[in-house]
Every structure is written in structure tokens, then in C-alpha cells.
Amino acid sequence: MKQRTEPDTRIFAILARQSSLATIFRRGPHDHVQLILWDRRNDTFQPGQWFRGRIYERRCDLSPSGKYLIYFATNFNPEANRDNYYAWTAVSKTPYLSALLLWPKKSTWGGGGLFREEKEILLNHNEIEMQLGTRWLKPKSITVRQIAPWAGGGEDNPILEERLSRDGWKLVQPSNDYETVENMQIPFETPITIAKPIPISSTVKYSLEWIWLGMKELNGPWWVTQFIVRNENGKSVLNLGRCDWADVDLNGDVLFADSGKLFRLGKGQFDLEAAKELIDLRNSKFERITVPAEAQRW
């Protein structure tokens, strides 16, 4: 079992569904978050903008190309930003946060959105909060609507649930070989388990399981999760343990993040000793980054 003694550098990523691009959310210490653009073709990384506050990465999405990011954020202090907004959903060009569109919110209930298409946006905002901020105008080429008539509620769901379902994750029956975690304020009596196929071949079937054990671990993450690779008979062939994030690349590689590092396992290589370390983000420090002009326009 992985012991948590102090807050970690945590990594979460979203993979573009029609390209090799991905956006990494690197969090830590405390309220510092950095965006990093990741090209999975050659595993190169472009450091992006830092933010002091909270970006709710599970309420975010990438456009199909990976060019645009929709994110939900707050700095919990309206006086600390020029528009006096408590929270907001915005669209930017990743790995930057400069808003091309921005919708203010008065709370962190709901918020966030999805890209249905490259320039078709679905917001989890109620009708009153569908109004753009005063400094923003929507281009005619962009379509924006509510994700559903009931939009505006929830926390990470419904955005996370909708995105994962769209990207190939499906709810499955929980197994019994998950970890027991102490010091968790909200343990799930029955862990929530979702799975995504790993494309090996037409005859060889594996899947990556994402197991949600509970919430609010002392000195640990808000969501407490575990990842396991299984064969078609349900047998565990690789236990990634309590890593922060994992997903399946378009080519069948397994990608995962643990303790501030990002790793890749080649197609069918279900052995942790074969994992290739791609980048170590533990020592990254806050710095001001100039946003290029091309990232400030559509």
C-alpha cells in the first residue's frame, strides 16, 4: 500500500481524441497549477502557464484536435482578478489560460464543459450563468449551449462522467482485489469501477480498470483511485496501484502518472520494470510565462 505522509505533486491529463496532443495539469504545492502541452507522437513537452488557485481538471475537456481547452477555475478571491469573478468556465489555447471565451460563475457548484465538436461547446451552467463576461464576444463560428436542460448542478460529474463515456470508458462490476485505504474520510463501501479497452489485436483483449475507492484521504488526493490492467478473463496482469492518473493511448500503450512523474508502457508490455519515464515534474517551480499573441486569438 502506498503511504501518504505529505501532499504530493499530482498529475492529471486529458488526451485529445483525434490527435496525438494532450494537456497535463500539474498541481502542487498547494494551490499552484501548471498546464503542459504533451505531444504523444514523440513524448515532447511544452511548459505552459501557471495559475494560483484551483483548476477543476475533472470538469475540463480538450477539443478533438487538442488545440483548445475548456476549463473551470477559481481563485476563491474575486478581488484578485481584474474582473472580480469568483469562479469561471473559460476556453483557451492550451497550454495557456488566456480566455478566448469566459462565463462567470458565483460558486463552484456545477461549471466546466465539453467539446462536442471542435467549435461546439456544451456548458454545465444554468440558464442565468450562460452569459459571457463583459470583455468577451463569441465568434459566429462557435456554437455554445447547455449540456442538458438540467445544467448547472453537480461537481466533477456530470462533465467527468460524460467525457469518460465518450472516450471509451464503461462502468463494470467491481472486483475484490482493490486496496484498503486508511485515513479516508469518505470510503466507498463498494468501489466504483470503470474500464477502457486496450487495443492489442482483434483476438487479444485487455482492459484498463479505473477503481474509485473513496474521497478525501488525509494528506492525499480528493479522489482516491487505483488502476489495474486485466485480461479478457478478468485476471489482473498489472497492478499500477495508487497512481494519480492512467489512460490508454491510441496505439495501445498504457500511460500513467505517479508521484509527480509520467510514464509509458509499450503496447502489451504489462510489466512495471518496462515502463519508460517520460518526464519528472516534481521540481517545477512557479514562474510567470508570457502568453504569445497567437494564443490570445482564435
C-alpha positions as CSV (number, residue, x, y, z in Angstrom):
1,M,0.0,0.0,0.0
2,K,1.3,3.5,-0.8
3,Q,1.7,5.5,2.4
4,R,0.7,9.2,2.2
5,T,2.8,11.3,4.6
6,E,2.6,14.7,2.8
7,P,1.0,16.3,-0.2
8,D,2.3,15.1,-3.5
9,T,2.9,16.7,-6.8
10,R,-0.1,15.4,-8.7
11,I,-0.6,14.9,-12.4
12,F,-3.8,14.6,-14.3
13,A,-4.0,14.6,-18.1
14,I,-6.6,14.7,-20.9
15,L,-5.9,13.1,-24.2
16,A,-7.2,14.6,-27.4
17,R,-9.4,12.1,-29.1
18,Q,-8.4,12.9,-32.7
19,S,-4.8,13.8,-32.4
20,S,-1.6,13.0,-30.5
21,L,-1.9,16.0,-28.3
22,A,-2.7,16.0,-24.6
23,T,-2.8,18.6,-21.8
24,I,-1.2,17.9,-18.4
25,F,-2.5,19.5,-15.2
26,R,0.5,19.6,-12.8
27,R,-0.7,20.5,-9.3
28,G,1.4,21.4,-6.3
29,P,2.4,22.7,-4.0
30,H,-1.0,23.6,-2.5
31,D,-2.8,26.0,-4.9
32,H,-0.3,26.2,-7.8
33,V,-1.3,24.6,-11.1
34,Q,0.6,24.4,-14.4
35,L,-0.6,23.5,-17.8
36,I,1.8,21.5,-20.0
37,L,1.2,20.5,-23.6
38,W,2.2,17.0,-24.4
39,D,2.8,15.6,-27.9
40,R,2.4,11.8,-27.6
41,R,3.9,11.1,-31.0
42,N,7.4,11.8,-29.7
43,D,6.7,12.5,-26.0
44,T,7.8,16.1,-26.1
45,F,6.5,18.7,-23.6
46,Q,5.8,22.4,-23.8
47,P,5.6,24.1,-20.4
48,G,2.6,26.4,-20.2
49,Q,1.0,28.9,-17.9
50,W,0.8,28.7,-14.1
51,F,-2.3,29.5,-12.1
52,R,-2.6,30.2,-8.4
53,G,-6.0,28.9,-7.3
54,R,-7.9,25.8,-8.2
55,I,-8.4,24.4,-11.7
56,Y,-11.0,21.6,-11.5
57,E,-9.3,19.3,-14.0
58,R,-12.1,16.7,-14.0
59,R,-14.5,19.4,-15.3
60,C,-12.2,20.2,-18.2
61,D,-12.0,19.0,-21.8
62,L,-10.0,19.2,-25.0
63,S,-11.3,19.9,-28.4
64,P,-10.9,16.9,-30.7
65,S,-7.7,18.3,-32.2
66,G,-6.3,19.1,-28.8
67,K,-5.8,22.7,-29.7
68,Y,-8.5,24.2,-27.4
69,L,-9.0,23.7,-23.7
70,I,-12.2,24.3,-21.8
71,Y,-11.5,24.7,-18.0
72,F,-13.3,25.6,-14.8
73,A,-11.3,27.6,-12.2
74,T,-11.5,29.7,-9.1
75,N,-9.0,31.7,-7.0
76,F,-11.5,32.0,-4.2
77,N,-10.9,35.7,-4.1
78,P,-12.8,37.9,-6.7
79,E,-10.6,40.9,-5.8
80,A,-7.5,39.1,-7.0
81,N,-8.6,39.2,-10.7
82,R,-9.4,42.1,-12.9
83,D,-13.0,41.1,-13.5
84,N,-13.9,40.4,-9.9
85,Y,-15.2,36.9,-10.7
86,Y,-15.3,34.2,-8.0
87,A,-15.2,31.3,-10.5
88,W,-15.4,30.9,-14.2
89,T,-15.5,28.5,-17.1
90,A,-13.2,29.5,-20.0
91,V,-11.9,28.4,-23.3
92,S,-8.2,28.9,-24.1
93,K,-5.5,27.6,-26.4
94,T,-3.6,25.1,-24.4
95,P,-1.1,25.2,-22.7
96,Y,-2.2,28.8,-21.9
97,L,-5.1,30.1,-19.8
98,S,-5.8,33.4,-21.5
99,A,-9.5,33.2,-22.1
100,L,-10.9,33.4,-25.6
101,L,-14.3,33.0,-24.1
102,L,-15.3,33.2,-20.4
103,W,-18.5,32.6,-18.5
104,P,-18.5,33.9,-14.9
105,K,-20.0,31.9,-12.0
106,K,-20.8,32.8,-8.4
107,S,-19.9,29.5,-7.0
108,T,-18.1,26.2,-7.7
109,W,-21.3,24.2,-7.9
110,G,-21.5,22.9,-11.5
111,G,-19.3,24.6,-14.0
112,G,-17.0,23.3,-16.7
113,G,-17.9,22.0,-20.1
114,L,-17.2,19.7,-23.1
115,F,-16.3,20.0,-26.7
116,R,-18.9,18.1,-28.7
117,E,-17.0,19.1,-31.8
118,E,-14.0,21.4,-32.5
119,K,-16.1,24.6,-32.1
120,E,-19.2,23.3,-30.5
121,I,-19.2,23.8,-26.7
122,L,-21.5,22.3,-24.1
123,L,-21.6,24.1,-20.7
124,N,-22.6,22.9,-17.3
125,H,-24.1,26.3,-16.4
126,N,-27.6,27.2,-15.6
127,E,-29.5,29.5,-17.9
128,I,-28.7,32.6,-15.9
129,E,-24.9,31.8,-16.0
130,M,-24.8,31.3,-19.8
131,Q,-24.0,35.0,-20.2
132,L,-20.4,35.7,-21.4
133,G,-18.2,38.0,-19.3
134,T,-18.4,41.6,-20.4
135,R,-15.0,41.6,-22.1
136,W,-15.7,38.7,-24.4
137,L,-17.6,38.3,-27.7
138,K,-18.4,34.9,-29.3
139,P,-17.3,34.4,-32.9
140,K,-20.2,33.3,-35.2
141,S,-18.3,30.1,-35.9
142,I,-18.6,29.0,-32.3
143,T,-21.7,27.3,-31.0
144,V,-22.4,27.2,-27.3
145,R,-25.3,25.6,-25.5
146,Q,-26.1,23.9,-22.2
147,I,-25.1,20.3,-21.8
148,A,-28.7,19.4,-20.8
149,P,-31.8,21.1,-19.6
150,W,-30.7,20.4,-16.0
151,A,-27.3,22.0,-16.5
152,G,-25.7,23.9,-13.7
153,G,-25.5,21.3,-10.9
154,G,-23.1,18.7,-9.8
155,E,-19.5,18.8,-9.0
156,D,-17.0,16.8,-11.2
157,N,-20.0,15.0,-12.6
158,P,-21.7,15.3,-15.0
159,I,-18.7,16.6,-17.0
160,L,-16.3,13.9,-16.0
161,E,-18.8,11.1,-16.4
162,E,-19.9,12.4,-19.9
163,R,-16.3,12.8,-21.1
164,L,-15.1,9.4,-19.9
165,S,-18.1,7.7,-21.5
166,R,-17.4,9.5,-24.8
167,D,-13.8,8.5,-24.7
168,G,-14.4,4.8,-24.3
169,W,-14.7,4.1,-20.5
170,K,-17.6,1.9,-19.3
171,L,-19.0,1.0,-15.9
172,V,-18.1,-2.6,-14.9
173,Q,-18.7,-4.8,-12.0
174,P,-16.2,-4.2,-9.2
175,S,-13.6,-6.9,-8.3
176,N,-12.3,-7.9,-4.9
177,D,-8.6,-7.2,-5.4
178,Y,-8.6,-3.5,-4.7
179,E,-6.5,-1.8,-2.0
180,T,-7.8,-0.9,1.5
181,V,-7.0,2.7,2.3
182,E,-6.8,4.1,5.8
183,N,-7.4,7.8,6.7
184,M,-10.0,8.3,4.1
185,Q,-13.0,10.5,5.1
186,I,-15.5,9.1,2.6
187,P,-14.6,5.4,1.8
188,F,-16.9,3.8,-0.8
189,E,-18.4,0.6,0.6
190,T,-18.4,-0.8,-3.0
191,P,-15.7,0.9,-5.1
192,I,-16.8,2.3,-8.4
193,T,-15.0,0.7,-11.3
194,I,-14.8,1.7,-15.0
195,A,-12.8,0.1,-17.7
196,K,-11.4,1.0,-21.1
197,P,-10.3,-1.5,-23.8
198,I,-6.6,-1.7,-24.6
199,P,-6.2,-2.2,-28.4
200,I,-3.7,-5.1,-28.7
201,S,-5.2,-7.1,-31.6
202,S,-8.5,-8.3,-32.8
203,T,-8.1,-11.5,-30.8
204,V,-6.2,-10.4,-27.7
205,K,-8.3,-8.4,-25.3
206,Y,-7.1,-6.4,-22.3
207,S,-8.7,-3.5,-20.4
208,L,-7.5,-0.8,-18.1
209,E,-9.6,-0.6,-14.9
210,W,-10.0,2.7,-13.0
211,I,-11.2,1.9,-9.5
212,W,-12.6,4.7,-7.3
213,L,-12.0,3.7,-3.7
214,G,-13.3,6.8,-2.0
215,M,-12.7,10.5,-1.3
216,K,-10.7,12.9,0.9
217,E,-7.7,11.0,2.0
218,L,-5.6,12.7,4.7
219,N,-2.6,14.3,3.1
220,G,-3.7,12.6,-0.1
221,P,-5.9,13.3,-3.1
222,W,-9.5,14.3,-3.1
223,W,-10.4,11.2,-5.2
224,V,-8.7,8.0,-4.1
225,T,-8.1,5.7,-7.1
226,Q,-6.3,2.6,-8.2
227,F,-5.6,1.3,-11.7
228,I,-5.3,-2.4,-12.8
229,V,-4.8,-4.0,-16.3
230,R,-6.9,-7.2,-16.8
231,N,-7.1,-9.8,-19.5
232,E,-10.4,-11.0,-21.0
233,N,-10.9,-13.5,-18.2
234,G,-10.7,-10.7,-15.6
235,K,-7.3,-11.7,-14.2
236,S,-5.0,-8.9,-13.1
237,V,-1.9,-8.8,-15.3
238,L,-0.6,-5.5,-14.0
239,N,-1.5,-3.5,-10.9
240,L,-0.5,0.1,-11.2
241,G,-1.6,0.7,-7.7
242,R,-2.5,4.1,-6.3
243,C,-1.2,6.2,-9.2
244,D,-2.9,9.6,-9.8
245,W,-3.9,9.1,-13.4
246,A,-3.8,6.5,-16.2
247,D,-5.2,6.1,-19.7
248,V,-4.8,4.2,-22.9
249,D,-3.1,5.8,-25.9
250,L,-4.5,5.5,-29.4
251,N,-1.7,3.0,-30.2
252,G,-2.4,0.7,-27.2
253,D,0.3,2.0,-24.9
254,V,-0.7,2.4,-21.3
255,L,0.1,5.9,-19.9
256,F,0.2,6.6,-16.2
257,A,1.3,9.2,-13.7
258,D,2.6,8.6,-10.2
259,S,4.4,10.7,-7.6
260,G,4.9,13.7,-10.0
261,K,6.3,11.5,-12.8
262,L,4.7,10.5,-16.1
263,F,5.3,7.0,-17.6
264,R,4.6,5.0,-20.8
265,L,4.3,1.2,-21.1
266,G,4.6,-0.1,-24.7
267,K,1.8,-2.0,-26.3
268,G,1.4,-5.3,-24.5
269,Q,4.3,-4.6,-22.1
270,F,2.4,-5.2,-18.8
271,D,5.5,-5.1,-16.5
272,L,6.3,-2.0,-14.4
273,E,10.0,-2.6,-15.0
274,A,9.4,-1.9,-18.7
275,A,7.8,1.5,-18.0
276,K,9.6,4.4,-19.6
277,E,9.8,7.6,-17.6
278,L,8.7,10.5,-19.8
279,I,9.1,13.5,-17.5
280,D,9.7,14.3,-13.9
281,L,7.6,17.3,-12.8
282,R,8.3,17.2,-9.0
283,N,10.8,20.1,-9.1
284,S,8.9,22.5,-11.3
285,K,8.6,26.0,-9.8
286,F,6.1,28.8,-10.4
287,E,7.2,31.2,-13.0
288,R,5.4,33.9,-15.0
289,I,5.1,33.0,-18.6
290,T,4.4,35.5,-21.4
291,V,1.4,34.3,-23.4
292,P,2.2,34.6,-27.1
293,A,-0.1,36.7,-29.3
294,E,-1.3,33.7,-31.3
295,A,-2.7,32.1,-28.1
296,Q,-4.8,35.2,-27.4
297,R,-6.9,34.9,-30.6
298,W,-8.9,32.2,-32.3
